[in-house]
């Protein structure tokens, strides 16, 4: 029974793969196109996420100054301090 040693794999003949220049360029072009597609998909995902966050923030912000008073009263159960004062 033959057991290959480390030296056998080290001294093994090198493997030469011949590829035409057209195939090499086609493979490089395909790799670049795949990267571009991945970037476009990620940009679309991030844009959707940004728009959803912006809409959540816009919905949670009060639209008028009077809404701040109502928001404060909802949170604390009372109005703003000094709001009842007629001076």
N, CA, C and O atoms as a Maestro MAE file, in Angstrom:
{
 s_m_m2io_version
 :::
 2.0.0
}

f_m_ct {
 s_m_title
 :::
 protein
 m_atom[348] {
  # First column is atom index #
  i_m_mmod_type
  r_m_x_coord
  r_m_y_coord
  r_m_z_coord
  i_m_residue_number
  s_m_chain_name
  s_m_pdb_residue_name
  s_m_pdb_atom_name
  i_m_atomic_number
  :::
  1 25 0.844 -1.171 0.000 1 A "UNK " " N  " 7
  2 3 0.000 0.000 0.000 1 A "UNK " " CA " 6
  3 2 0.892 1.237 0.000 1 A "UNK " " C  " 6
  4 15 1.864 1.321 0.751 1 A "UNK " " O  " 8
  5 25 0.548 2.176 -0.841 2 A "UNK " " N  " 7
  6 3 1.374 3.365 -1.004 2 A "UNK " " CA " 6
  7 2 0.716 4.534 -0.275 2 A "UNK " " C  " 6
  8 15 -0.458 4.831 -0.493 2 A "UNK " " O  " 8
  9 25 1.484 5.191 0.590 3 A "UNK " " N  " 7
  10 3 1.005 6.375 1.295 3 A "UNK " " CA " 6
  11 2 1.745 7.593 0.751 3 A "UNK " " C  " 6
  12 15 2.968 7.675 0.862 3 A "UNK " " O  " 8
  13 25 1.015 8.536 0.165 4 A "UNK " " N  " 7
  14 3 1.708 9.723 -0.364 4 A "UNK " " CA " 6
  15 2 2.284 10.552 0.779 4 A "UNK " " C  " 6
  16 15 1.643 10.755 1.811 4 A "UNK " " O  " 8
  17 25 3.460 11.006 0.575 5 A "UNK " " N  " 7
  18 3 4.096 11.816 1.604 5 A "UNK " " CA " 6
  19 2 3.945 13.297 1.262 5 A "UNK " " C  " 6
  20 15 3.480 13.663 0.183 5 A "UNK " " O  " 8
  21 25 4.338 14.106 2.183 6 A "UNK " " N  " 7
  22 3 4.291 15.548 1.985 6 A "UNK " " CA " 6
  23 2 5.211 15.958 0.841 6 A "UNK " " C  " 6
  24 15 4.889 16.874 0.085 6 A "UNK " " O  " 8
  25 25 6.361 15.283 0.709 7 A "UNK " " N  " 7
  26 3 7.303 15.619 -0.347 7 A "UNK " " CA " 6
  27 2 6.749 15.288 -1.721 7 A "UNK " " C  " 6
  28 15 7.073 15.959 -2.701 7 A "UNK " " O  " 8
  29 25 5.915 14.258 -1.800 8 A "UNK " " N  " 7
  30 3 5.331 13.905 -3.095 8 A "UNK " " CA " 6
  31 2 4.430 15.032 -3.610 8 A "UNK " " C  " 6
  32 15 4.452 15.346 -4.800 8 A "UNK " " O  " 8
  33 25 3.646 15.634 -2.731 9 A "UNK " " N  " 7
  34 3 2.776 16.714 -3.175 9 A "UNK " " CA " 6
  35 2 3.568 17.994 -3.423 9 A "UNK " " C  " 6
  36 15 3.178 18.827 -4.241 9 A "UNK " " O  " 8
  37 25 4.673 18.141 -2.715 10 A "UNK " " N  " 7
  38 3 5.490 19.331 -2.893 10 A "UNK " " CA " 6
  39 2 6.224 19.303 -4.230 10 A "UNK " " C  " 6
  40 15 6.344 20.327 -4.902 10 A "UNK " " O  " 8
  41 25 6.709 18.131 -4.608 11 A "UNK " " N  " 7
  42 3 7.471 18.005 -5.838 11 A "UNK " " CA " 6
  43 2 6.617 17.560 -7.023 11 A "UNK " " C  " 6
  44 15 7.152 17.222 -8.079 11 A "UNK " " O  " 8
  45 25 5.326 17.557 -6.858 12 A "UNK " " N  " 7
  46 3 4.445 17.158 -7.960 12 A "UNK " " CA " 6
  47 2 4.564 18.179 -9.088 12 A "UNK " " C  " 6
  48 15 4.824 19.356 -8.837 12 A "UNK " " O  " 8
  49 25 4.376 17.739 -10.307 13 A "UNK " " N  " 7
  50 3 4.473 18.691 -11.420 13 A "UNK " " CA " 6
  51 2 3.383 19.757 -11.318 13 A "UNK " " C  " 6
  52 15 2.263 19.489 -10.885 13 A "UNK " " O  " 8
  53 25 3.735 20.941 -11.717 14 A "UNK " " N  " 7
  54 3 2.777 22.043 -11.641 14 A "UNK " " CA " 6
  55 2 1.711 21.867 -12.712 14 A "UNK " " C  " 6
  56 15 1.949 21.289 -13.773 14 A "UNK " " O  " 8
  57 25 0.567 22.368 -12.409 15 A "UNK " " N  " 7
  58 3 -0.553 22.259 -13.338 15 A "UNK " " CA " 6
  59 2 -0.674 23.576 -14.075 15 A "UNK " " C  " 6
  60 15 -0.748 24.636 -13.452 15 A "UNK " " O  " 8
  61 25 -0.694 23.520 -15.359 16 A "UNK " " N  " 7
  62 3 -0.801 24.707 -16.180 16 A "UNK " " CA " 6
  63 2 -2.159 24.686 -16.868 16 A "UNK " " C  " 6
  64 15 -2.507 23.724 -17.552 16 A "UNK " " O  " 8
  65 25 -2.914 25.749 -16.680 17 A "UNK " " N  " 7
  66 3 -4.214 25.864 -17.305 17 A "UNK " " CA " 6
  67 2 -4.126 26.986 -18.324 17 A "UNK " " C  " 6
  68 15 -3.785 28.120 -17.988 17 A "UNK " " O  " 8
  69 25 -4.429 26.669 -19.541 18 A "UNK " " N  " 7
  70 3 -4.365 27.651 -20.612 18 A "UNK " " CA " 6
  71 2 -5.782 28.147 -20.877 18 A "UNK " " C  " 6
  72 15 -6.695 27.372 -21.162 18 A "UNK " " O  " 8
  73 25 -5.934 29.469 -20.774 19 A "UNK " " N  " 7
  74 3 -7.231 30.088 -20.991 19 A "UNK " " CA " 6
  75 2 -7.047 31.172 -22.037 19 A "UNK " " C  " 6
  76 15 -6.087 31.941 -22.003 19 A "UNK " " O  " 8
  77 25 -7.976 31.213 -22.953 20 A "UNK " " N  " 7
  78 3 -7.863 32.248 -23.987 20 A "UNK " " CA " 6
  79 2 -8.137 33.611 -23.374 20 A "UNK " " C  " 6
  80 15 -8.829 33.727 -22.363 20 A "UNK " " O  " 8
  81 25 -7.592 34.623 -23.993 21 A "UNK " " N  " 7
  82 3 -7.753 35.976 -23.480 21 A "UNK " " CA " 6
  83 2 -9.221 36.411 -23.527 21 A "UNK " " C  " 6
  84 15 -9.673 37.169 -22.670 21 A "UNK " " O  " 8
  85 25 -9.951 35.937 -24.515 22 A "UNK " " N  " 7
  86 3 -11.369 36.284 -24.613 22 A "UNK " " CA " 6
  87 2 -12.153 35.710 -23.446 22 A "UNK " " C  " 6
  88 15 -13.019 36.378 -22.881 22 A "UNK " " O  " 8
  89 25 -11.847 34.473 -23.088 23 A "UNK " " N  " 7
  90 3 -12.542 33.855 -21.945 23 A "UNK " " CA " 6
  91 2 -12.166 34.549 -20.647 23 A "UNK " " C  " 6
  92 15 -13.013 34.724 -19.771 23 A "UNK " " O  " 8
  93 25 -10.921 34.942 -20.516 24 A "UNK " " N  " 7
  94 3 -10.483 35.652 -19.324 24 A "UNK " " CA " 6
  95 2 -11.207 36.985 -19.206 24 A "UNK " " C  " 6
  96 15 -11.682 37.337 -18.127 24 A "UNK " " O  " 8
  97 25 -11.296 37.724 -20.297 25 A "UNK " " N  " 7
  98 3 -12.011 39.007 -20.286 25 A "UNK " " CA " 6
  99 2 -13.490 38.809 -20.002 25 A "UNK " " C  " 6
  100 15 -14.096 39.599 -19.277 25 A "UNK " " O  " 8
  101 25 -14.072 37.766 -20.564 26 A "UNK " " N  " 7
  102 3 -15.490 37.478 -20.323 26 A "UNK " " CA " 6
  103 2 -15.727 37.153 -18.853 26 A "UNK " " C  " 6
  104 15 -16.724 37.585 -18.275 26 A "UNK " " O  " 8
  105 25 -14.821 36.396 -18.248 27 A "UNK " " N  " 7
  106 3 -14.958 36.062 -16.826 27 A "UNK " " CA " 6
  107 2 -14.807 37.308 -15.958 27 A "UNK " " C  " 6
  108 15 -15.549 37.474 -14.989 27 A "UNK " " O  " 8
  109 25 -13.869 38.178 -16.286 28 A "UNK " " N  " 7
  110 3 -13.694 39.429 -15.538 28 A "UNK " " CA " 6
  111 2 -14.920 40.316 -15.681 28 A "UNK " " C  " 6
  112 15 -15.370 40.919 -14.707 28 A "UNK " " O  " 8
  113 25 -15.468 40.398 -16.899 29 A "UNK " " N  " 7
  114 3 -16.658 41.202 -17.133 29 A "UNK " " CA " 6
  115 2 -17.852 40.662 -16.355 29 A "UNK " " C  " 6
  116 15 -18.633 41.432 -15.796 29 A "UNK " " O  " 8
  117 25 -17.993 39.347 -16.321 30 A "UNK " " N  " 7
  118 3 -19.089 38.734 -15.570 30 A "UNK " " CA " 6
  119 2 -18.938 39.003 -14.076 30 A "UNK " " C  " 6
  120 15 -19.924 39.280 -13.393 30 A "UNK " " O  " 8
  121 25 -17.719 38.924 -13.568 31 A "UNK " " N  " 7
  122 3 -17.483 39.198 -12.148 31 A "UNK " " CA " 6
  123 2 -17.817 40.654 -11.808 31 A "UNK " " C  " 6
  124 15 -18.423 40.924 -10.771 31 A "UNK " " O  " 8
  125 25 -17.430 41.575 -12.663 32 A "UNK " " N  " 7
  126 3 -17.743 42.988 -12.435 32 A "UNK " " CA " 6
  127 2 -19.244 43.239 -12.505 32 A "UNK " " C  " 6
  128 15 -19.787 44.014 -11.717 32 A "UNK " " O  " 8
  129 25 -19.916 42.580 -13.451 33 A "UNK " " N  " 7
  130 3 -21.371 42.738 -13.572 33 A "UNK " " CA " 6
  131 2 -22.067 42.197 -12.325 33 A "UNK " " C  " 6
  132 15 -23.037 42.788 -11.850 33 A "UNK " " O  " 8
  133 25 -21.578 41.083 -11.798 34 A "UNK " " N  " 7
  134 3 -22.148 40.522 -10.569 34 A "UNK " " CA " 6
  135 2 -21.956 41.478 -9.395 34 A "UNK " " C  " 6
  136 15 -22.860 41.648 -8.576 34 A "UNK " " O  " 8
  137 25 -20.778 42.102 -9.311 35 A "UNK " " N  " 7
  138 3 -20.536 43.080 -8.247 35 A "UNK " " CA " 6
  139 2 -21.470 44.272 -8.389 35 A "UNK " " C  " 6
  140 15 -22.007 44.762 -7.396 35 A "UNK " " O  " 8
  141 25 -21.666 44.741 -9.611 36 A "UNK " " N  " 7
  142 3 -22.550 45.874 -9.856 36 A "UNK " " CA " 6
  143 2 -23.982 45.528 -9.481 36 A "UNK " " C  " 6
  144 15 -24.675 46.344 -8.874 36 A "UNK " " O  " 8
  145 25 -24.433 44.341 -9.831 37 A "UNK " " N  " 7
  146 3 -25.787 43.908 -9.475 37 A "UNK " " CA " 6
  147 2 -25.952 43.830 -7.963 37 A "UNK " " C  " 6
  148 15 -26.983 44.242 -7.430 37 A "UNK " " O  " 8
  149 25 -24.946 43.306 -7.268 38 A "UNK " " N  " 7
  150 3 -25.006 43.206 -5.810 38 A "UNK " " CA " 6
  151 2 -25.072 44.602 -5.172 38 A "UNK " " C  " 6
  152 15 -25.820 44.823 -4.220 38 A "UNK " " O  " 8
  153 25 -24.281 45.535 -5.708 39 A "UNK " " N  " 7
  154 3 -24.313 46.902 -5.186 39 A "UNK " " CA " 6
  155 2 -25.663 47.563 -5.430 39 A "UNK " " C  " 6
  156 15 -26.191 48.243 -4.550 39 A "UNK " " O  " 8
  157 25 -26.225 47.367 -6.622 40 A "UNK " " N  " 7
  158 3 -27.543 47.930 -6.920 40 A "UNK " " CA " 6
  159 2 -28.608 47.380 -5.980 40 A "UNK " " C  " 6
  160 15 -29.457 48.126 -5.491 40 A "UNK " " O  " 8
  161 25 -28.562 46.070 -5.727 41 A "UNK " " N  " 7
  162 3 -29.524 45.467 -4.805 41 A "UNK " " CA " 6
  163 2 -29.375 46.035 -3.401 41 A "UNK " " C  " 6
  164 15 -30.371 46.316 -2.736 41 A "UNK " " O  " 8
  165 25 -28.154 46.202 -2.954 42 A "UNK " " N  " 7
  166 3 -27.910 46.740 -1.603 42 A "UNK " " CA " 6
  167 2 -28.365 48.188 -1.509 42 A "UNK " " C  " 6
  168 15 -28.937 48.595 -0.498 42 A "UNK " " O  " 8
  169 25 -28.116 48.971 -2.560 43 A "UNK " " N  " 7
  170 3 -28.549 50.368 -2.574 43 A "UNK " " CA " 6
  171 2 -30.069 50.440 -2.506 43 A "UNK " " C  " 6
  172 15 -30.613 51.277 -1.786 43 A "UNK " " O  " 8
  173 25 -30.765 49.574 -3.246 44 A "UNK " " N  " 7
  174 3 -32.222 49.547 -3.201 44 A "UNK " " CA " 6
  175 2 -32.731 49.191 -1.813 44 A "UNK " " C  " 6
  176 15 -33.672 49.812 -1.319 44 A "UNK " " O  " 8
  177 25 -32.114 48.192 -1.176 45 A "UNK " " N  " 7
  178 3 -32.514 47.801 0.177 45 A "UNK " " CA " 6
  179 2 -32.310 48.954 1.152 45 A "UNK " " C  " 6
  180 15 -33.186 49.246 1.965 45 A "UNK " " O  " 8
  181 25 -31.156 49.608 1.070 46 A "UNK " " N  " 7
  182 3 -30.872 50.714 1.984 46 A "UNK " " CA " 6
  183 2 -31.787 51.900 1.731 46 A "UNK " " C  " 6
  184 15 -32.174 52.589 2.675 46 A "UNK " " O  " 8
  185 25 -32.139 52.153 0.480 47 A "UNK " " N  " 7
  186 3 -33.058 53.254 0.166 47 A "UNK " " CA " 6
  187 2 -34.441 52.980 0.746 47 A "UNK " " C  " 6
  188 15 -35.066 53.881 1.308 47 A "UNK " " O  " 8
  189 25 -34.922 51.755 0.616 48 A "UNK " " N  " 7
  190 3 -36.221 51.394 1.190 48 A "UNK " " CA " 6
  191 2 -36.192 51.548 2.711 48 A "UNK " " C  " 6
  192 15 -37.134 52.073 3.304 48 A "UNK " " O  " 8
  193 25 -35.106 51.088 3.337 49 A "UNK " " N  " 7
  194 3 -34.982 51.201 4.787 49 A "UNK " " CA " 6
  195 2 -34.929 52.660 5.212 49 A "UNK " " C  " 6
  196 15 -35.539 53.035 6.213 49 A "UNK " " O  " 8
  197 25 -34.205 53.489 4.464 50 A "UNK " " N  " 7
  198 3 -34.121 54.915 4.778 50 A "UNK " " CA " 6
  199 2 -35.492 55.577 4.671 50 A "UNK " " C  " 6
  200 15 -35.868 56.377 5.527 50 A "UNK " " O  " 8
  201 25 -36.234 55.243 3.619 51 A "UNK " " N  " 7
  202 3 -37.562 55.827 3.446 51 A "UNK " " CA " 6
  203 2 -38.512 55.396 4.549 51 A "UNK " " C  " 6
  204 15 -39.327 56.197 5.007 51 A "UNK " " O  " 8
  205 25 -38.423 54.148 4.983 52 A "UNK " " N  " 7
  206 3 -39.299 53.702 6.068 52 A "UNK " " CA " 6
  207 2 -38.945 54.396 7.383 52 A "UNK " " C  " 6
  208 15 -39.833 54.759 8.154 52 A "UNK " " O  " 8
  209 25 -37.642 54.582 7.641 53 A "UNK " " N  " 7
  210 3 -37.243 55.305 8.853 53 A "UNK " " CA " 6
  211 2 -37.686 56.761 8.802 53 A "UNK " " C  " 6
  212 15 -38.150 57.311 9.800 53 A "UNK " " O  " 8
  213 25 -37.540 57.379 7.638 54 A "UNK " " N  " 7
  214 3 -37.951 58.772 7.503 54 A "UNK " " CA " 6
  215 2 -39.448 58.919 7.717 54 A "UNK " " C  " 6
  216 15 -39.888 59.887 8.338 54 A "UNK " " O  " 8
  217 25 -40.238 57.979 7.217 55 A "UNK " " N  " 7
  218 3 -41.684 58.062 7.412 55 A "UNK " " CA " 6
  219 2 -42.061 57.822 8.872 55 A "UNK " " C  " 6
  220 15 -42.994 58.448 9.376 55 A "UNK " " O  " 8
  221 25 -41.347 56.924 9.563 56 A "UNK " " N  " 7
  222 3 -41.600 56.707 10.995 56 A "UNK " " CA " 6
  223 2 -41.276 57.956 11.799 56 A "UNK " " C  " 6
  224 15 -42.027 58.337 12.696 56 A "UNK " " O  " 8
  225 25 -40.161 58.590 11.477 57 A "UNK " " N  " 7
  226 3 -39.771 59.806 12.200 57 A "UNK " " CA " 6
  227 2 -40.767 60.915 11.926 57 A "UNK " " C  " 6
  228 15 -41.165 61.638 12.839 57 A "UNK " " O  " 8
  229 25 -41.170 61.050 10.677 58 A "UNK " " N  " 7
  230 3 -42.125 62.091 10.318 58 A "UNK " " CA " 6
  231 2 -43.461 61.863 11.008 58 A "UNK " " C  " 6
  232 15 -44.106 62.819 11.441 58 A "UNK " " O  " 8
  233 25 -43.882 60.609 11.116 59 A "UNK " " N  " 7
  234 3 -45.147 60.301 11.776 59 A "UNK " " CA " 6
  235 2 -45.075 60.545 13.277 59 A "UNK " " C  " 6
  236 15 -46.085 60.887 13.892 59 A "UNK " " O  " 8
  237 25 -43.910 60.378 13.871 60 A "UNK " " N  " 7
  238 3 -43.793 60.541 15.319 60 A "UNK " " CA " 6
  239 2 -43.557 61.983 15.737 60 A "UNK " " C  " 6
  240 15 -43.728 62.313 16.911 60 A "UNK " " O  " 8
  241 25 -43.165 62.856 14.804 61 A "UNK " " N  " 7
  242 3 -42.952 64.254 15.147 61 A "UNK " " CA " 6
  243 2 -44.279 65.010 15.136 61 A "UNK " " C  " 6
  244 15 -45.108 64.791 14.253 61 A "UNK " " O  " 8
  245 25 -44.485 65.896 16.106 62 A "UNK " " N  " 7
  246 3 -45.688 66.719 16.085 62 A "UNK " " CA " 6
  247 2 -45.625 67.727 14.938 62 A "UNK " " C  " 6
  248 15 -44.551 68.211 14.579 62 A "UNK " " O  " 8
  249 25 -46.789 68.034 14.372 63 A "UNK " " N  " 7
  250 3 -46.802 68.933 13.220 63 A "UNK " " CA " 6
  251 2 -46.921 70.391 13.627 63 A "UNK " " C  " 6
  252 15 -46.428 71.265 12.913 63 A "UNK " " O  " 8
  253 25 -47.559 70.680 14.751 64 A "UNK " " N  " 7
  254 3 -47.719 72.072 15.200 64 A "UNK " " CA " 6
  255 2 -47.187 72.202 16.621 64 A "UNK " " C  " 6
  256 15 -46.944 71.205 17.301 64 A "UNK " " O  " 8
  257 25 -47.010 73.448 17.059 65 A "UNK " " N  " 7
  258 3 -46.563 73.690 18.430 65 A "UNK " " CA " 6
  259 2 -47.616 73.217 19.423 65 A "UNK " " C  " 6
  260 15 -47.276 72.738 20.504 65 A "UNK " " O  " 8
  261 25 -48.881 73.346 19.069 66 A "UNK " " N  " 7
  262 3 -49.964 72.882 19.938 66 A "UNK " " CA " 6
  263 2 -49.915 71.385 20.157 66 A "UNK " " C  " 6
  264 15 -50.349 70.891 21.198 66 A "UNK " " O  " 8
  265 25 -49.392 70.665 19.187 67 A "UNK " " N  " 7
  266 3 -49.272 69.223 19.337 67 A "UNK " " CA " 6
  267 2 -48.254 68.862 20.419 67 A "UNK " " C  " 6
  268 15 -48.372 67.814 21.053 67 A "UNK " " O  " 8
  269 25 -47.262 69.716 20.633 68 A "UNK " " N  " 7
  270 3 -46.308 69.471 21.708 68 A "UNK " " CA " 6
  271 2 -47.012 69.481 23.059 68 A "UNK " " C  " 6
  272 15 -46.725 68.652 23.923 68 A "UNK " " O  " 8
  273 25 -47.931 70.421 23.234 69 A "UNK " " N  " 7
  274 3 -48.671 70.483 24.488 69 A "UNK " " CA " 6
  275 2 -49.512 69.219 24.680 69 A "UNK " " C  " 6
  276 15 -49.548 68.651 25.771 69 A "UNK " " O  " 8
  277 25 -50.185 68.786 23.617 70 A "UNK " " N  " 7
  278 3 -51.011 67.594 23.745 70 A "UNK " " CA " 6
  279 2 -50.141 66.348 23.927 70 A "UNK " " C  " 6
  280 15 -50.518 65.426 24.650 70 A "UNK " " O  " 8
  281 25 -48.995 66.321 23.279 71 A "UNK " " N  " 7
  282 3 -48.086 65.199 23.443 71 A "UNK " " CA " 6
  283 2 -47.551 65.159 24.869 71 A "UNK " " C  " 6
  284 15 -47.480 64.090 25.475 71 A "UNK " " O  " 8
  285 25 -47.179 66.301 25.400 72 A "UNK " " N  " 7
  286 3 -46.687 66.376 26.782 72 A "UNK " " CA " 6
  287 2 -47.767 65.938 27.758 72 A "UNK " " C  " 6
  288 15 -47.486 65.225 28.721 72 A "UNK " " O  " 8
  289 25 -48.996 66.361 27.512 73 A "UNK " " N  " 7
  290 3 -50.067 65.979 28.433 73 A "UNK " " CA " 6
  291 2 -50.367 64.490 28.332 73 A "UNK " " C  " 6
  292 15 -50.746 63.876 29.330 73 A "UNK " " O  " 8
  293 25 -50.209 63.897 27.161 74 A "UNK " " N  " 7
  294 3 -50.428 62.466 27.028 74 A "UNK " " CA " 6
  295 2 -49.337 61.678 27.749 74 A "UNK " " C  " 6
  296 15 -49.607 60.641 28.355 74 A "UNK " " O  " 8
  297 25 -48.115 62.174 27.679 75 A "UNK " " N  " 7
  298 3 -46.998 61.455 28.292 75 A "UNK " " CA " 6
  299 2 -47.025 61.588 29.810 75 A "UNK " " C  " 6
  300 15 -46.881 60.598 30.527 75 A "UNK " " O  " 8
  301 25 -47.206 62.795 30.290 76 A "UNK " " N  " 7
  302 3 -47.111 63.019 31.735 76 A "UNK " " CA " 6
  303 2 -48.471 63.015 32.424 76 A "UNK " " C  " 6
  304 15 -48.540 62.870 33.645 76 A "UNK " " O  " 8
  305 25 -49.543 63.171 31.672 77 A "UNK " " N  " 7
  306 3 -50.864 63.230 32.283 77 A "UNK " " CA " 6
  307 2 -51.236 64.649 32.688 77 A "UNK " " C  " 6
  308 15 -52.337 64.866 33.193 77 A "UNK " " O  " 8
  309 25 -50.367 65.605 32.486 78 A "UNK " " N  " 7
  310 3 -50.664 67.000 32.803 78 A "UNK " " CA " 6
  311 2 -50.182 67.861 31.653 78 A "UNK " " C  " 6
  312 15 -49.497 67.388 30.747 78 A "UNK " " O  " 8
  313 25 -50.548 69.125 31.702 79 A "UNK " " N  " 7
  314 3 -50.074 70.063 30.688 79 A "UNK " " CA " 6
  315 2 -48.673 70.536 31.005 79 A "UNK " " C  " 6
  316 15 -48.063 70.083 31.974 79 A "UNK " " O  " 8
  317 25 -48.169 71.428 30.207 80 A "UNK " " N  " 7
  318 3 -46.852 72.008 30.449 80 A "UNK " " CA " 6
  319 2 -46.902 72.876 31.699 80 A "UNK " " C  " 6
  320 15 -47.909 73.550 31.919 80 A "UNK " " O  " 8
  321 25 -45.869 72.890 32.522 81 A "UNK " " N  " 7
  322 3 -45.868 73.733 33.715 81 A "UNK " " CA " 6
  323 2 -45.944 75.207 33.316 81 A "UNK " " C  " 6
  324 15 -45.219 75.682 32.442 81 A "UNK " " O  " 8
  325 25 -46.829 75.889 33.975 82 A "UNK " " N  " 7
  326 3 -46.986 77.302 33.707 82 A "UNK " " CA " 6
  327 2 -47.918 77.592 32.558 82 A "UNK " " C  " 6
  328 15 -48.136 78.758 32.229 82 A "UNK " " O  " 8
  329 25 -48.473 76.578 31.939 83 A "UNK " " N  " 7
  330 3 -49.338 76.783 30.800 83 A "UNK " " CA " 6
  331 2 -50.692 77.358 31.235 83 A "UNK " " C  " 6
  332 15 -51.351 78.050 30.460 83 A "UNK " " O  " 8
  333 25 -51.108 77.067 32.488 84 A "UNK " " N  " 7
  334 3 -52.387 77.547 32.970 84 A "UNK " " CA " 6
  335 2 -52.317 78.972 33.505 84 A "UNK " " C  " 6
  336 15 -53.348 79.581 33.791 84 A "UNK " " O  " 8
  337 25 -51.117 79.501 33.639 85 A "UNK " " N  " 7
  338 3 -50.898 80.797 34.276 85 A "UNK " " CA " 6
  339 2 -51.358 81.930 33.379 85 A "UNK " " C  " 6
  340 15 -50.941 82.000 32.223 85 A "UNK " " O  " 8
  341 25 -52.198 82.810 33.872 86 A "UNK " " N  " 7
  342 3 -52.581 84.014 33.149 86 A "UNK " " CA " 6
  343 2 -51.951 85.207 33.850 86 A "UNK " " C  " 6
  344 15 -52.447 85.655 34.884 86 A "UNK " " O  " 8
  345 25 -50.900 85.706 33.313 87 A "UNK " " N  " 7
  346 3 -50.214 86.832 33.942 87 A "UNK " " CA " 6
  347 2 -50.379 88.050 33.112 87 A "UNK " " C  " 6
  348 15 -49.872 89.114 33.469 87 A "UNK " " O  " 8
  :::
 }
 m_bond[347] {
  # First column is bond index #
  i_m_from
  i_m_to
  i_m_order
  :::
  1 1 2 1
  2 2 3 1
  3 3 4 2
  4 3 5 1
  5 5 6 1
  6 6 7 1
  7 7 8 2
  8 7 9 1
  9 9 10 1
  10 10 11 1
  11 11 12 2
  12 11 13 1
  13 13 14 1
  14 14 15 1
  15 15 16 2
  16 15 17 1
  17 17 18 1
  18 18 19 1
  19 19 20 2
  20 19 21 1
  21 21 22 1
  22 22 23 1
  23 23 24 2
  24 23 25 1
  25 25 26 1
  26 26 27 1
  27 27 28 2
  28 27 29 1
  29 29 30 1
  30 30 31 1
  31 31 32 2
  32 31 33 1
  33 33 34 1
  34 34 35 1
  35 35 36 2
  36 35 37 1
  37 37 38 1
  38 38 39 1
  39 39 40 2
  40 39 41 1
  41 41 42 1
  42 42 43 1
  43 43 44 2
  44 43 45 1
  45 45 46 1
  46 46 47 1
  47 47 48 2
  48 47 49 1
  49 49 50 1
  50 50 51 1
  51 51 52 2
  52 51 53 1
  53 53 54 1
  54 54 55 1
  55 55 56 2
  56 55 57 1
  57 57 58 1
  58 58 59 1
  59 59 60 2
  60 59 61 1
  61 61 62 1
  62 62 63 1
  63 63 64 2
  64 63 65 1
  65 65 66 1
  66 66 67 1
  67 67 68 2
  68 67 69 1
  69 69 70 1
  70 70 71 1
  71 71 72 2
  72 71 73 1
  73 73 74 1
  74 74 75 1
  75 75 76 2
  76 75 77 1
  77 77 78 1
  78 78 79 1
  79 79 80 2
  80 79 81 1
  81 81 82 1
  82 82 83 1
  83 83 84 2
  84 83 85 1
  85 85 86 1
  86 86 87 1
  87 87 88 2
  88 87 89 1
  89 89 90 1
  90 90 91 1
  91 91 92 2
  92 91 93 1
  93 93 94 1
  94 94 95 1
  95 95 96 2
  96 95 97 1
  97 97 98 1
  98 98 99 1
  99 99 100 2
  100 99 101 1
  101 101 102 1
  102 102 103 1
  103 103 104 2
  104 103 105 1
  105 105 106 1
  106 106 107 1
  107 107 108 2
  108 107 109 1
  109 109 110 1
  110 110 111 1
  111 111 112 2
  112 111 113 1
  113 113 114 1
  114 114 115 1
  115 115 116 2
  116 115 117 1
  117 117 118 1
  118 118 119 1
  119 119 120 2
  120 119 121 1
  121 121 122 1
  122 122 123 1
  123 123 124 2
  124 123 125 1
  125 125 126 1
  126 126 127 1
  127 127 128 2
  128 127 129 1
  129 129 130 1
  130 130 131 1
  131 131 132 2
  132 131 133 1
  133 133 134 1
  134 134 135 1
  135 135 136 2
  136 135 137 1
  137 137 138 1
  138 138 139 1
  139 139 140 2
  140 139 141 1
  141 141 142 1
  142 142 143 1
  143 143 144 2
  144 143 145 1
  145 145 146 1
  146 146 147 1
  147 147 148 2
  148 147 149 1
  149 149 150 1
  150 150 151 1
  151 151 152 2
  152 151 153 1
  153 153 154 1
  154 154 155 1
  155 155 156 2
  156 155 157 1
  157 157 158 1
  158 158 159 1
  159 159 160 2
  160 159 161 1
  161 161 162 1
  162 162 163 1
  163 163 164 2
  164 163 165 1
  165 165 166 1
  166 166 167 1
  167 167 168 2
  168 167 169 1
  169 169 170 1
  170 170 171 1
  171 171 172 2
  172 171 173 1
  173 173 174 1
  174 174 175 1
  175 175 176 2
  176 175 177 1
  177 177 178 1
  178 178 179 1
  179 179 180 2
  180 179 181 1
  181 181 182 1
  182 182 183 1
  183 183 184 2
  184 183 185 1
  185 185 186 1
  186 186 187 1
  187 187 188 2
  188 187 189 1
  189 189 190 1
  190 190 191 1
  191 191 192 2
  192 191 193 1
  193 193 194 1
  194 194 195 1
  195 195 196 2
  196 195 197 1
  197 197 198 1
  198 198 199 1
  199 199 200 2
  200 199 201 1
  201 201 202 1
  202 202 203 1
  203 203 204 2
  204 203 205 1
  205 205 206 1
  206 206 207 1
  207 207 208 2
  208 207 209 1
  209 209 210 1
  210 210 211 1
  211 211 212 2
  212 211 213 1
  213 213 214 1
  214 214 215 1
  215 215 216 2
  216 215 217 1
  217 217 218 1
  218 218 219 1
  219 219 220 2
  220 219 221 1
  221 221 222 1
  222 222 223 1
  223 223 224 2
  224 223 225 1
  225 225 226 1
  226 226 227 1
  227 227 228 2
  228 227 229 1
  229 229 230 1
  230 230 231 1
  231 231 232 2
  232 231 233 1
  233 233 234 1
  234 234 235 1
  235 235 236 2
  236 235 237 1
  237 237 238 1
  238 238 239 1
  239 239 240 2
  240 239 241 1
  241 241 242 1
  242 242 243 1
  243 243 244 2
  244 243 245 1
  245 245 246 1
  246 246 247 1
  247 247 248 2
  248 247 249 1
  249 249 250 1
  250 250 251 1
  251 251 252 2
  252 251 253 1
  253 253 254 1
  254 254 255 1
  255 255 256 2
  256 255 257 1
  257 257 258 1
  258 258 259 1
  259 259 260 2
  260 259 261 1
  261 261 262 1
  262 262 263 1
  263 263 264 2
  264 263 265 1
  265 265 266 1
  266 266 267 1
  267 267 268 2
  268 267 269 1
  269 269 270 1
  270 270 271 1
  271 271 272 2
  272 271 273 1
  273 273 274 1
  274 274 275 1
  275 275 276 2
  276 275 277 1
  277 277 278 1
  278 278 279 1
  279 279 280 2
  280 279 281 1
  281 281 282 1
  282 282 283 1
  283 283 284 2
  284 283 285 1
  285 285 286 1
  286 286 287 1
  287 287 288 2
  288 287 289 1
  289 289 290 1
  290 290 291 1
  291 291 292 2
  292 291 293 1
  293 293 294 1
  294 294 295 1
  295 295 296 2
  296 295 297 1
  297 297 298 1
  298 298 299 1
  299 299 300 2
  300 299 301 1
  301 301 302 1
  302 302 303 1
  303 303 304 2
  304 303 305 1
  305 305 306 1
  306 306 307 1
  307 307 308 2
  308 307 309 1
  309 309 310 1
  310 310 311 1
  311 311 312 2
  312 311 313 1
  313 313 314 1
  314 314 315 1
  315 315 316 2
  316 315 317 1
  317 317 318 1
  318 318 319 1
  319 319 320 2
  320 319 321 1
  321 321 322 1
  322 322 323 1
  323 323 324 2
  324 323 325 1
  325 325 326 1
  326 326 327 1
  327 327 328 2
  328 327 329 1
  329 329 330 1
  330 330 331 1
  331 331 332 2
  332 331 333 1
  333 333 334 1
  334 334 335 1
  335 335 336 2
  336 335 337 1
  337 337 338 1
  338 338 339 1
  339 339 340 2
  340 339 341 1
  341 341 342 1
  342 342 343 1
  343 343 344 2
  344 343 345 1
  345 345 346 1
  346 346 347 1
  347 347 348 2
  :::
 }
}
